[in-house]
Amino acid sequence: MNTTTTIEAGLVHQQFDDIGQQREAAKLGMWIFLATEVLFFGGLFLSYTVYRFVYGHAFVEASRKLDVVIGGTNTAVLLISSLLMAFAVRASKLDQRRMLTGLLLGTAFLGCVFMLLKGVEYHKDYVDHLVPRMGFKWEGADPGNAELFYWIYFAMTGLHAIHVTVGIGILLVLALLAWRNTFSNGNHNTIEIAGLYWHFVDIVWCFLFPLLYLVGHR
Amino acid sequence: MKTAIEIDIQTEGEMPREHYLNVKTGVKAWLLTMDHKRIGILYLWTILVFFLIASVAAAMMRIELLTPQGDFVTNETYNKLFTIHGVLMVWFFLIPSIPTVLGNFAIPMMIGARDVAFPKLNLLSWYIFVAGGALTLWAIIHGGVDTGWTFYTPYSTTYANSHVITMAAGVFVAGFSSIITGMNFMATIHKMRAAGLTWFRLPLFIWSMYATSVILVLATPVLAITLAVMCVERIWGVGIFDPKLGGDPILFQHMFWFYSHPAVYIMILPGMGVVSELITCFSRKQIFGYGFVAAASMAIAVLGFLVWGHHMFVSSQSVYAGMVFSILSFLVAIPSAIKVFNWTATLHKGSIHFATPMLYALGFIGLFTIGGMTGLFLATLAVDVHVHDSYFVIAHFHYIMVGGMVMAFMGGLHYWWPKITGRLYPEMAGKLAALTTFLGFNLTFFPQFILGYLGMPRRYHAYPPEFQMFNVLSTAGASILGIGYLLPLIYFLWSLKFGRVAGPNPWRATGLEWQTPSPPPKHNFEDKTPIVTEKPYSYSAKEDADLNLASI
């Protein structure tokens, strides 16, 4: 599998000996970057954990006001997008140009659906006076702690939304390049690395969804 | 057998050889370079600028502290001065110093690679660093920040009346440059080693840079999110550190020190790596206990993540947490002591050459030991209550950061200077600078241990008259230290033109970087990358007994 053909040799950057070394280095670099991202989100996960522990009841009450239907739909949308991404990686390895372009566009499309639903939900939160400092109103007990929950909710989902937006941008560029046949003849590493990033974005949401939406539900 | 000098004299008259410095010249070629060696030099100039600005801030503080009255600057200006000094020295000089300059320059050559794994990202990291530095300088020029380098909440989020957001943004941006550098080094060390260069044949500098990279990659993002959240809270007046909502300002300290304590080890591990190279080369001996020294680097990196609470012994943290953090902090002394003992054991019966880099390395061992031992005082709960936030703490971490890291950086810079420029610095001037630095440093910071123990708190521009004598000693020492830093600046620049041609291996060192000409060709090695068949530091004292390195 790893024997370097003459076509592949053209893809090797000057600092590497062969395509195998280049692929492994790039993949490792992406994994290290994802470790960085885990710690980046980690600061917010830590804050959530601390205050969930201290203000458990207020967090449960606040969580109930979030829209589980939209959140759940978005979870499904992202999981399906990750599936398409996995297919896209396979398509790139099999040199299926049309299939690859289509799958990348499909993944990006689902990313856009996610963002759209998220926007609808943010608007709903605003109308319900759940945005801290922007007309926040809380009828129940401990309004301060509830506001803290919503602050963390917006910080975490907002940071995640930035990552989804970046991901959509990457996918669209890759779709264009795929259409121009850039990833043929073994040059599929970029797709695989972008896939790692997209799966990471998906996994972060898989943690956010239960922590933010489900802690208030039985 | 010809000596290196003869070979150089022979080749000097011929056509100038093509190397990384003359292969393409001009500003554009430098600003768009993806050569790790050139990027190292870009970083060297950049951190020099920040070092000079931060030194001026330090000099102004020392002038203020000459007299007990606050007469040179106002207390507000003084607060801004120590913030400038701390922010610039920590994030824009010490953290990038050895990794981005010497690491960038030497790592690929030391592992027999043509470049780092991601040269474009490497250049990008420099631009990000410059952008972060520019933001920080903007904040300084427009009035400065008075929070101290730690940006503690709620002062930074609510009360400070200065450019906190801009400066924090500068540090935030520069953090991504650290992350990229760490990522690049890790991928490079994992995947780009020359044939035969197994993990346990790696020079110890590579091990320590690997440990540093792990910290850079895992700790820096936590600082980034902490500063981002702090800025959001300052802008919108709401956030997780906000007591009005039941938030906790102490959480900021936890998150900040979760980064900043490991960051302290970013500011010492690379120095330890450099010293391992210097001690072996200039005592012509195999390192004593290679495996232990390498493992100690990794142990320090791992333990570094578990001790942040020792910055918070008096912050209302629970006594039990304090005890755990105290014990864990003591544990760091074990790998640190392993290193010091192994270096001294390496010196034992070595054929020691007191060349300039070696003087810096020996200075490092002494000063690091004092800094490390006083760290144990501070890790002791009861003692820390007494000396917390006093000059004792200042003296302790300057012994590590300046006495340790800056000495190692200077030692490493002298050691690799012939490789970087192809020319030797003047040896006598080098020795003089090393000694001046050592004396000036001790005179500056040793009195501060006493001051702190007597109870002088940090961060005040005025103090009771009985502390004046030690403060005068300290300021006098700082002036000598300043000369110690200015001297190399002068003779390094001088040597660019007038220094003696170094030849490929002026120190008869064993590393792969010395097997290629100085300055190295664009892709580091002339034709093929080398093949490694033996352990590092295969020095033989007997063979080199008659070799007079200092005369070269």
Interface residues (C-beta under 8 A of the other chain):
Chain A: H13 Q14 Q15 F16 Q21 E24 A25 A26 L28 G29 I32 F33 A35 T36 E37 L39 F40 F41 G42 G43 L44 L46 S47 V50 Y51 V54 Y55 P132 R133 D142 G144 N145 E147 L148 W151 I152 A155
Chain B: P108 A113 R114 D115 V116 A117 F118 P119 L121 I179 G182 M183 N184 M186 A187 T188 H190 K191 M192 V217 L218 A219 T220 P221 V222 A224 I225 T226 V229 V232 W236 G237 V238 G239 I240 D242 K244 L245 G246 G247 D248 L251 M255 H523
